[in-house]
Amino acid sequence: MPFRGRHLALDLLVRRPDEMADRYLGGDPIIREALDHGRVLHG
């Protein structure tokens, strides 16, 4: 998908809030990175 002359890679992970909490507490590195350092893309 072009974005100002560049391509943008995007991975969407859809999870229920309870599943996110379980995975975060379980130490899932992807979930921890997303929640600790990610950006909200909706308003």
Secondary structure, DSSP 8 states (H G I E B T S, - for coil): -EETTEE---------HHHHHHHHHTT-HHHHHHHHH------
